[in-house]
Amino acid sequence: MRRSYTTVLIVPTGIGAAIGGYAGDALPVARSLAQVSDCLITHPNVLNGAQLYWNLPNTLYVEGYGLDQFAAGKWGLAPVHQNRVGLILDQGIEVDLRVRHLQAADAARATLGLHLTDYIVTDAPLGVELKAAASGATWGTIANPDSLLRAAERAIQEAGADAIAVVARFPDDLGSEALQSYRQGKGVDPLAGAEAVISHLIVREFQLPCAHAPALSPLPLDPTISPRSAAEELGYTFLPCVLVGLNRAPRFVEYSTDPQQDQIWADQVDAVVVPATAFGGSAVMHLGRSRSAASPLIIAVRENHTRMQVPPELLGISAVRVNSYLEAVGMVAAHRAGVYPAALNAAIAPLQWLDDIK
Amino acid sequence: MTTHFITAEIDLTESPVAMHQTIEAELAQQGEPLRWAVTEVDVDQQKAVVEAIVTVGERQEA
């Protein structure tokens, strides 16, 4: 008899991660880690591939703000069988594009059996603005956050939603160098930072699952698109993966002295997998806080380069470095099996008398 | 409510927990932190650069 093994996979959004910085292209990593974990906790940037997605029964889809609160020990995760997903559409979306998104939502109901409530249109255009910071990360602001939050309140109170999907109109940026680089599998996702702001706002205000899909005009055909970005070239919307993720996204529960048995809390995390240069986020700083024997195994993946320059050591986080996600999967499998990883190497140093090395 | 992008320079601390608290306290002077990340660490100067989005003001009814 052993306790369940829980892994957290983090690939921060909008920082140009070589793996996971494009169109759901860390999903193969999530699928692999899910095979060697009893429970995998990860976030929309990892699992969302526009019209592509993968059903992972032991994986929890947790939005970034909720993941930060979970890592801080403030919120627990309560798995569900199904959520009623409320759909919020930005008033700034043109009529034809709105119809495309409503058809995607209806298709998810009819073809996948998802439960959506009736939709809400915001009472003002959200006014998404994109920004790139000095670090190279993309961020964004929205001109009318109150309109977004009013729509979410209606979706929850009037339509009965217990998870929220948002579709906001993002600026078309057809000629930009950033977009061209992104489509070639280089550079930083120009939309990602602003997307995170939208979902973070709703999760912070209402403490329920939320994810976002941008509405954009279709891009002109380009036969040289990178496979890492190709999932976003398949159709008119990026909404299907969001609806699938939210269908079974865990609900957030606040700390209680009597937690329910199926809830998951930060102190149950066994391993955390993060790009080696991106340890500056709130969640990983909390999960990497302790050097005690009970603290999780923190795995830093060298090969997943990002625009950040924050390795674990500089923040006092004790991590094991591996070259690739293939190695990370092996490290998690060994840890879960109770195998000391050094025992898998050809050379094993003999034990020393502690008094000799003091 | 309005959303703002800001940057801040934070003194490095010995533990990530103390660092986290310092960051949130610094950001709170400019609004309510929504999303942030340490994007660069200067060991010589013992400083960290933080980029963040904060919100200012309460949610308005229509």
Chai-1 contact restraints between the chains, C-beta under 6 A:
chainA,res_idxA,chainB,res_idxB,connection_type,confidence,min_distance_angstrom,max_distance_angstrom,comment,restraint_id
A,D123,B,A62,contact,1.0,0.0,6.0,A-B,restraint_1
A,K131,B,F5,contact,1.0,0.0,6.0,A-B,restraint_2
A,A133,B,E51,contact,1.0,0.0,6.0,A-B,restraint_3
A,S135,B,T39,contact,1.0,0.0,6.0,A-B,restraint_4
A,S135,B,E51,contact,1.0,0.0,6.0,A-B,restraint_5
A,W139,B,F5,contact,1.0,0.0,6.0,A-B,restraint_6
A,T141,B,T3,contact,1.0,0.0,6.0,A-B,restraint_7
A,I142,B,T3,contact,1.0,0.0,6.0,A-B,restraint_8
A,P145,B,M1,contact,1.0,0.0,6.0,A-B,restraint_9
A,P145,B,T3,contact,1.0,0.0,6.0,A-B,restraint_10
A,D146,B,M1,contact,1.0,0.0,6.0,A-B,restraint_11
A,D146,B,R59,contact,1.0,0.0,6.0,A-B,restraint_12
A,D146,B,Q60,contact,1.0,0.0,6.0,A-B,restraint_13
A,L149,B,R59,contact,1.0,0.0,6.0,A-B,restraint_14
A,R150,B,A62,contact,1.0,0.0,6.0,A-B,restraint_15
A,A196,B,R35,contact,1.0,0.0,6.0,A-B,restraint_16
A,V197,B,I53,contact,1.0,0.0,6.0,A-B,restraint_17
A,H200,B,L34,contact,1.0,0.0,6.0,A-B,restraint_18
A,H200,B,R35,contact,1.0,0.0,6.0,A-B,restraint_19
A,G280,B,A37,contact,1.0,0.0,6.0,A-B,restraint_20
A,G280,B,V38,contact,1.0,0.0,6.0,A-B,restraint_21
A,G281,B,A37,contact,1.0,0.0,6.0,A-B,restraint_22
A,M285,B,P16,contact,1.0,0.0,6.0,A-B,restraint_23
A,M285,B,H20,contact,1.0,0.0,6.0,A-B,restraint_24
A,G288,B,P16,contact,1.0,0.0,6.0,A-B,restraint_25
A,R289,B,P16,contact,1.0,0.0,6.0,A-B,restraint_26
A,R289,B,V17,contact,1.0,0.0,6.0,A-B,restraint_27
A,M308,B,T39,contact,1.0,0.0,6.0,A-B,restraint_28
A,Q309,B,E40,contact,1.0,0.0,6.0,A-B,restraint_29
A,V310,B,V38,contact,1.0,0.0,6.0,A-B,restraint_30
A,V310,B,V41,contact,1.0,0.0,6.0,A-B,restraint_31
A,L314,B,V41,contact,1.0,0.0,6.0,A-B,restraint_32
A,L315,B,P16,contact,1.0,0.0,6.0,A-B,restraint_33
A,G316,B,E14,contact,1.0,0.0,6.0,A-B,restraint_34
A,G316,B,S15,contact,1.0,0.0,6.0,A-B,restraint_35
A,G316,B,P16,contact,1.0,0.0,6.0,A-B,restraint_36
A,I317,B,P16,contact,1.0,0.0,6.0,A-B,restraint_37
